Structure formats: structure tokens, C-alpha cells
Amino acid sequence: MGLLPVAWRGVLADAIRDPGFAELQETIAAERERGVQVLPSPRQVFAAYAAVDPDDVRVVILGQDPYPTPGHAHGLAFSYRGRGTLPGSLRNIVAEVQRDLGVELGRVRGDLKPWADQGVLLLNTALTVRAGEAGSHRGFGWERFVDATIDALVAREKPIVFLLWGSDAKRRARRIHAPHVALQAGHPSPLSVRHFRGCGHFSSANAILGPRAIDWTAIGRAKARQ
């Protein structure tokens, strides 16, 4: 499995030393050795951490687990580098960006790296999943590691906005306190989008961040709606 970047190893040292973390890695490695297809690929498991240094985090988007369809997940929550139609959750996210900000986005390829480049940590409560089995690595131990990540960020002084999407993510709201802010909504999956649509999280996050706002339209060329 890929290594956690050096910048994060320092702030998550205790979590890495926890015997449960080693057991988690061993359990996932054993599944792969048995021929189970685990997503994303080993080198992409910590891609969200590699994309943003801890000191640069402005926003955390927290979901459930990676896309279970082979070729979709690449380590950044909700992001997609495949070909063809965007996954349903991502289509709903793009629709909410457009509705919330009053813009029309041109072609969105699905790669959310332009958000990560601005300090958006695209994280799930579980960092791996079996192909075709959503939620299959829930309870494996990733939750404890992700909780440690949240705690480390909350210990920092610069305000961070946490966008908690879905029940697994919303359970983390109690860990977040001032000066940080937690905004909660349903998961953007087509199964629960009615609880996500209209959340207004993108404009709300920018109102909180002020001069540190995120250009959410960076994932596609935007033009104002008429």
C-alpha cells in the first residue's frame, strides 16, 4: 500500500503507531493477496493526503467510501478520472455547484484535483472498498484513522470548513469546534440526493473563508446564468 506523505506522518504519528493501523493495512493486503479487487489501487489509497499538505487545508469534504466501480476511484473522494458519464454522486455535486453559485459549467471531466490544489481535502470515512460492494470496508479501522485526521486539523488555528455529506460523515460533527465550522447535508448519491440538493455548501463555505475562498468553478469553465 502506498505511503502516507511525510507532511502528514508528523501530525498523524500517534495514529500510525496505533496497532490497529498496522492491523488495518495487513487486513487489506491479505484481501488483495487472495485476489479480492480492492479500490483504489494501492498507490492511490492516500492520494487525498498527497494532494494537500496539512498546513494548506482550507476545506475538508468528507464522504463515505470510494466509488466501488473499477476505474472510477483514484483516491480523492468523489473525484473521477474515467471516461464517459460521470458517476451519479459527482453529477449531483456539479449540479449543486451550478445551482448554488448561479453559474453554468462547461465540460467537467470529473477530476477534482483543481479543488485539492486550492486546499480542499477530499476524504472519505473509509479509504478503501471492495469492487462492487459499497460500504464493504466500513468498520475495518479507517474511521479511527480519519477521526485522527480531523482531530489534527481541528487543533490548528486557521479556520477550516468541514463539509460533511452523508450519515457516516455527519457523525464526525461532534469532533469539530470553533474556530472551525461543520456544514452537514445528505450524501450526494442518487439514492439520497434529495437531502443534498439545495444545501448551498459551496457559497456558505466561501462566505466563511472570506479572502481564502475556493474557486469551485475551477473544475469546468464557468459562465453566469442568464
C-alpha positions as CSV (number, residue, x, y, z in Angstrom):
1,M,0.0,0.0,0.0
2,G,1.2,3.5,-0.8
3,L,2.9,5.5,1.9
4,L,1.3,8.4,3.8
5,P,3.2,11.6,2.7
6,V,5.9,12.9,5.1
7,A,4.0,16.1,6.0
8,W,1.1,14.1,7.3
9,R,3.2,11.4,9.0
10,G,4.3,14.0,11.5
11,V,0.8,15.2,12.5
12,L,-0.6,11.7,12.5
13,A,2.3,9.9,14.2
14,D,0.1,8.6,17.1
15,A,-2.5,7.2,14.7
16,I,0.2,5.5,12.6
17,R,1.8,3.9,15.7
18,D,-1.6,2.6,16.9
19,P,-1.5,-1.3,16.5
20,G,-4.9,-1.0,14.9
21,F,-3.5,0.9,11.9
22,A,-1.0,-1.9,11.2
23,E,-3.8,-4.5,11.5
24,L,-5.9,-2.5,9.0
25,Q,-3.0,-2.5,6.5
26,E,-2.5,-6.2,7.0
27,T,-6.2,-7.0,6.5
28,I,-6.4,-5.1,3.3
29,A,-3.1,-6.5,2.0
30,A,-4.5,-10.0,2.8
31,E,-7.6,-9.3,0.8
32,R,-5.6,-8.2,-2.2
33,E,-3.4,-11.4,-1.9
34,R,-6.5,-13.5,-2.0
35,G,-7.4,-11.9,-5.3
36,V,-10.1,-9.6,-4.0
37,Q,-10.2,-6.4,-6.1
38,V,-9.8,-3.6,-3.6
39,L,-10.2,0.0,-4.8
40,P,-8.5,2.3,-5.3
41,S,-5.1,0.9,-6.3
42,P,-2.5,0.5,-3.5
43,R,-0.5,3.6,-4.7
44,Q,-3.7,5.8,-4.6
45,V,-5.1,4.9,-1.2
46,F,-3.5,8.1,0.4
47,A,-3.9,10.3,-2.7
48,A,-6.1,12.8,-0.8
49,Y,-3.3,13.4,1.7
50,A,-0.6,13.6,-1.1
51,A,-2.7,16.3,-2.8
52,V,-2.9,18.7,0.1
53,D,-0.3,19.5,2.9
54,P,-1.9,19.7,6.4
55,D,-0.9,23.4,6.7
56,D,-2.7,24.2,3.5
57,V,-6.1,22.7,4.2
58,R,-9.0,25.2,4.0
59,V,-11.9,22.8,3.4
60,V,-12.5,19.2,4.1
61,I,-15.1,17.4,2.1
62,L,-16.0,14.1,3.9
63,G,-18.0,11.4,2.2
64,Q,-18.5,7.6,2.8
65,D,-16.1,5.4,0.8
66,P,-14.5,5.3,-2.7
67,Y,-16.5,4.5,-5.8
68,P,-16.9,0.7,-5.9
69,T,-16.9,0.6,-9.7
70,P,-13.4,-0.3,-11.1
71,G,-11.8,2.6,-12.9
72,H,-13.7,5.2,-11.0
73,A,-11.9,5.8,-7.7
74,H,-8.4,7.2,-7.6
75,G,-8.0,8.3,-4.0
76,L,-9.7,11.7,-4.0
77,A,-13.3,11.5,-2.6
78,F,-16.0,11.9,-5.3
79,S,-13.3,12.6,-8.0
80,Y,-13.3,10.6,-11.3
81,R,-10.7,10.2,-14.0
82,G,-12.5,7.7,-16.1
83,R,-14.1,8.1,-19.5
84,G,-17.7,8.6,-20.2
85,T,-20.6,9.6,-18.0
86,L,-19.7,11.0,-14.6
87,P,-20.7,8.9,-11.5
88,G,-24.1,9.8,-10.1
89,S,-22.7,11.4,-6.9
90,L,-20.4,13.6,-8.9
91,R,-23.1,14.7,-11.3
92,N,-25.2,15.8,-8.3
93,I,-22.2,17.7,-6.8
94,V,-21.7,19.5,-10.1
95,A,-25.4,20.3,-10.3
96,E,-25.3,21.8,-6.8
97,V,-22.2,23.9,-7.6
98,Q,-24.1,25.4,-10.6
99,R,-27.3,26.0,-8.7
100,D,-25.6,27.4,-5.6
101,L,-23.2,29.7,-7.4
102,G,-25.6,30.6,-10.3
103,V,-23.2,29.5,-13.0
104,E,-23.1,27.1,-15.9
105,L,-20.1,24.9,-16.0
106,G,-18.7,23.8,-19.3
107,R,-17.4,20.3,-19.8
108,V,-16.5,18.8,-16.4
109,R,-14.1,15.8,-16.8
110,G,-14.6,14.7,-13.2
111,D,-11.1,15.2,-11.8
112,L,-11.5,17.3,-8.6
113,K,-7.7,17.9,-8.4
114,P,-8.3,21.6,-9.1
115,W,-10.1,21.8,-5.8
116,A,-7.3,19.9,-4.0
117,D,-4.8,22.3,-5.4
118,Q,-6.6,25.1,-3.5
119,G,-6.6,23.3,-0.2
120,V,-9.7,21.1,-0.3
121,L,-9.0,17.7,1.4
122,L,-11.2,15.2,-0.5
123,L,-11.6,12.5,2.1
124,N,-13.9,9.5,2.9
125,T,-14.6,7.9,6.2
126,A,-13.2,4.7,4.7
127,L,-10.3,4.9,2.2
128,T,-10.8,1.6,0.5
129,V,-13.7,-0.6,-0.7
130,R,-14.2,-4.0,-2.4
131,A,-15.1,-3.7,-6.1
132,G,-18.8,-3.8,-6.5
133,E,-19.5,-3.7,-2.7
134,A,-20.2,-0.2,-1.4
135,G,-19.5,0.1,2.3
136,S,-17.6,-3.2,2.4
137,H,-14.6,-1.8,4.3
138,R,-16.8,0.1,6.8
139,G,-15.7,-0.8,10.3
140,F,-12.3,-2.1,9.2
141,G,-10.5,0.7,11.1
142,W,-10.3,3.5,8.6
143,E,-12.8,5.5,10.7
144,R,-10.3,5.8,13.6
145,F,-7.6,7.0,11.2
146,V,-9.9,9.6,9.6
147,D,-11.0,10.7,13.1
148,A,-7.4,11.3,14.0
149,T,-7.0,13.3,10.8
150,I,-10.0,15.5,11.7
151,D,-8.7,16.0,15.3
152,A,-5.3,17.0,14.0
153,L,-6.8,19.6,11.7
154,V,-9.2,20.9,14.4
155,A,-6.1,21.5,16.6
156,R,-4.9,24.1,14.0
157,E,-5.7,27.8,14.4
158,K,-6.7,28.8,10.8
159,P,-10.4,28.1,10.4
160,I,-11.3,25.1,8.3
161,V,-14.8,24.4,6.8
162,F,-15.8,20.8,7.0
163,L,-18.5,19.7,4.6
164,L,-20.0,16.5,6.0
165,W,-22.0,14.6,3.4
166,G,-24.0,11.5,4.5
167,S,-24.6,9.9,7.8
168,D,-21.1,8.4,8.2
169,A,-19.6,11.9,7.7
170,K,-22.1,13.7,9.9
171,R,-21.2,11.5,12.9
172,R,-17.9,13.4,12.9
173,A,-19.6,16.8,13.6
174,R,-19.1,16.4,17.3
175,R,-15.3,16.5,16.8
176,I,-15.4,19.9,15.2
177,H,-15.4,23.1,17.2
178,A,-14.6,26.8,16.8
179,P,-12.9,28.4,15.0
180,H,-13.7,25.6,12.6
181,V,-17.2,25.1,11.1
182,A,-19.1,22.0,10.2
183,L,-21.8,22.1,7.5
184,Q,-23.9,19.0,7.1
185,A,-26.0,17.5,4.3
186,G,-27.2,14.2,2.9
187,H,-24.9,12.2,0.7
188,P,-24.9,13.3,-3.0
189,S,-25.6,9.8,-4.2
190,P,-28.7,9.5,-6.4
191,L,-30.3,7.5,-3.5
192,S,-30.1,10.4,-1.1
193,V,-29.7,13.5,-3.3
194,R,-32.9,15.0,-2.0
195,H,-31.1,15.6,1.3
196,F,-28.1,17.1,-0.5
197,R,-29.7,19.2,-3.3
198,G,-30.1,22.9,-2.2
199,C,-27.6,22.6,0.7
200,G,-25.7,25.7,-0.5
201,H,-22.4,24.4,0.9
202,F,-20.2,25.9,-1.7
203,S,-21.3,29.5,-1.3
204,S,-21.6,29.0,2.5
205,A,-18.0,27.8,2.7
206,N,-16.7,30.7,0.8
207,A,-18.7,33.2,2.9
208,I,-16.9,31.7,6.0
209,L,-13.5,31.6,4.4
210,G,-13.6,35.2,3.0
211,P,-10.4,36.0,1.2
212,R,-9.4,32.3,1.5
213,A,-12.4,31.3,-0.6
214,I,-12.3,28.4,-3.0
215,D,-12.9,28.7,-6.8
216,W,-15.4,25.9,-7.0
217,T,-15.8,26.6,-10.8
218,A,-12.2,25.5,-11.4
219,I,-13.4,22.0,-12.4
220,G,-15.1,23.5,-15.5
221,R,-15.2,26.7,-17.4
222,A,-18.0,28.8,-15.9
223,K,-20.3,31.4,-17.2
224,A,-23.0,33.3,-15.3
225,R,-26.5,32.0,-15.8
226,Q,-28.8,34.4,-17.7
